[in-house]
Amino acid sequence: MQLRNELVRVEADRTGTTIDNLKRAFLENLYYVQGKPPALATLNDYYMALAHTVRDRIMQRWNNSAITYTENQSRTVCYLSAEFLMGPHLGNNLINLGLYEPMKQAIDELGINFDELIEEEGEPGLGNGGLGRLAACYLDSLAALEIPTMGYGIRYEFGIFKQDIRDGWQVEITDKWLRNGNPWELARPEWTVSIPFGGHTESYRNSQGVYRARWVPAWEVKGVPYDTPTLGYKVNTANTLRLWKAEAPESFDFQAFNTGDYYGAVNAKVVSENITKVLYPNDDEIQGKVLRLQQQFFFVSCSLQDMIRIMKGQKIPMERFHEKFAVQLNDTHPAIAVAELMRLLVDQEFLGWDEAWAITQNTLAYTNHTLLPEALERWQIDLFRDLLPRHLEIIYEINQRFMDDVRVKFIDDDARLARMSLIDESGERYVRMANLACVGSHAINGVAALHSELLKQTVLKDFYEYSPEKFSNKTNGVTPRRFMVLSNPRLTQLITDRIGSGWITDLEQLRQLEQFIDDPAFCQQWRSIKQAIKQDLADSIQKDYGVDVSIDSIFDIQVKRIHEYKRQHLNLLHIITLYNRIKANPNIDITPRTFLFGGKAAPGYFMAKLMIKLVSAVSEVINRDPDVRGRIKVVFLKNYNVKFAQHVYPAADLSEQISTAGKEASGTGNMKFAMNGALTIGTLDGANVEIMEQAGEENFFLFGLTAEEVRERKARGYDPKAYYNANPNLQLVIDRIASGFFSHGDKTLFQPIVDNLMQSDPYLLFADYQSYVECQDRVAEAYRDQDKWTRMSILNAARMGMFSSDRSIQEYCDDIWNVKPVTVKETEGFCSAT
Ligand code: CBF
């Protein structure tokens, strides 16, 4: 079909940005898209109308980006991730469009509360925590830096569960995030792909008489793409997040239906759609379930097939796949891409093995996000073969060639061969996904300096020794657009008034704030802003939990997934220590504190759930004890998610980053807190190390063993009881928990925590206890000197430039992906056939 050669201009209602345009557009969307007259509209209708008004203003950028990339055959980054924790879109899109203020004015002028509409949006919780949120920050920076990008992932019908707290226990509630529709996505059924599973393989001779392999799958599902635009900050770039939904090839099996088997007829649909039904709610842990492998293969195959379609659409020969695409594997979850790309190139595109292998390695790169052994993915061979028989063959072939190379490089080292093999044969046989990712990638990186070093010394040591040139560090970063501009408008205004707005895209410019640390007016404004934000959070705590918290207390916050290695229970040991001091001397002079916790526990992680219960139990006792006189308060904030996080980071005085050294790969919450002027109490773990380097030791509360000391302590034979016996304060804390003091006299309730600490204490809480408490005492002392504290707070924010995800992404672009920005052209009308 050929369009007439003319420029079509769009009416102002779809693209206009004057206040009048925005008002008209909003009302029009309410009436015609949402189908409601104002008299009958609900809050959600208003939100939807606003979302559509914003989406209309994105469309031109999105289409122009697609046209530019197609015309230029642009090299494209494909970020493959099983999780994208995007957070609410509305406010963020308005910021990136530069329309936040005009839209607020327009909506307010209509008599509708704009802030309520922003709050009305739910969030697509398609991730567990750090890894998924990092992917979202990276999409933001890729667009801001004008890098052609596709994010590829899974459109889970149910994202991370909603957390309720009942009687102190976590209760999981299904997250029906699509219930009211999703105005930000567009289904693209025309690009549906077919994904095979199961069956067997066979060999055949092609027309030239050459033997080839063929996969004869037992069943297939359809992958339907849903696209969401990801905007760059005040540039024309709108990239795409493409999430795949699984559907049955036929909704009904008519044969079964005709024979009266109604259940059988719909079952195929149910089984297929199960693949993208729900996000596995585990962070840093694997479960080895077949459905999870199905999910991984499903989205990887959909995405690679999509790339091949794009290559063909742009008439680029398949031999140039690695020139067109740079594919990043976000952890091992998409590592099956190594075998799948080989299958597609060899079996379907008929490239030779060696050529396909060179393309695969040149295309793929792998980011490792954890050193925890329980998070290293491996799949039982039988399970793997049943689902992906052809991939197992391909993996065997890759392995055989790889083992031959290793054998030559490291002569007579069978132990090394066994460790590096893609197949774990030490007992029951498994496919090792990290090994597969390493072998199939040209670049491997960790996510903070310490983590990247430890990777080379521990889990990936053999691979480092084999190909050191592949390894690098890419310290994580977070987007200042969401985590400063959107979350903290007051601080943004203050900073911009002083140094201009360049810092929003060049965070190093925050260093200019250092010149104001001796300016009393600036410090006063800085402090008042913090107090005002604390008041907002205090109000919401009062409303939601009925607890009064004072904004003159230190807001001491630990928000992150609940995990033993993150040591929320170490925080509790300190709280109980303070409480014990008060009980011993009710008139003691202590710096008031509000301890806030938030985070979800994996539903099957008993200890983590018990830790939540312990926080609740301690808070119940402390908050109502008259001796405490409100000087310390403890609150567990339920259902911590991106939306809520945006209210939390700006309100913090103290950021708790207290994981056992060597366990947290990077952390990213630590960066978000510090950018918003919180001081950190932390161990030398993950990115804390670099945060401290940047902020300066004098502006960071450091405690605890180093990763090396932790290793030594364990090697020597760590005995937690020795610490307990030697420290009367620690004894009192543990005994109080064990005695049932926090559990209405029930001595058994928290026994698993007590026993675990007393008998093994795998995360060395006892070893770090004294150092932590002393450090907390220094925090309390420092907070008393408000001038000094404010200076430290300003310096922390001023020196966080390196933790912008723009810096991280620039490093990936330069060192791993070799991509350059592409400026998206602007058009006058929306459609020109010329
Ligand atoms: O790199 C992003 C984050 O990933 C994790 O959350 C993960 O899922 N493996 C790590 O635990 C974090 O340390 C890291 O910041």
Boltz pocket constraint, residues with backbone or C-beta under 6 A from the ligand:
constraints:
  - pocket:
      binder: B
      contacts: [[A, 129], [A, 130], [A, 131], [A, 134], [A, 283], [A, 284], [A, 368], [A, 369], [A, 370], [A, 447], [A, 476], [A, 663], [A, 664], [A, 665], [A, 666], [A, 667], [A, 668], [A, 686]]
      max_distance: 6.0
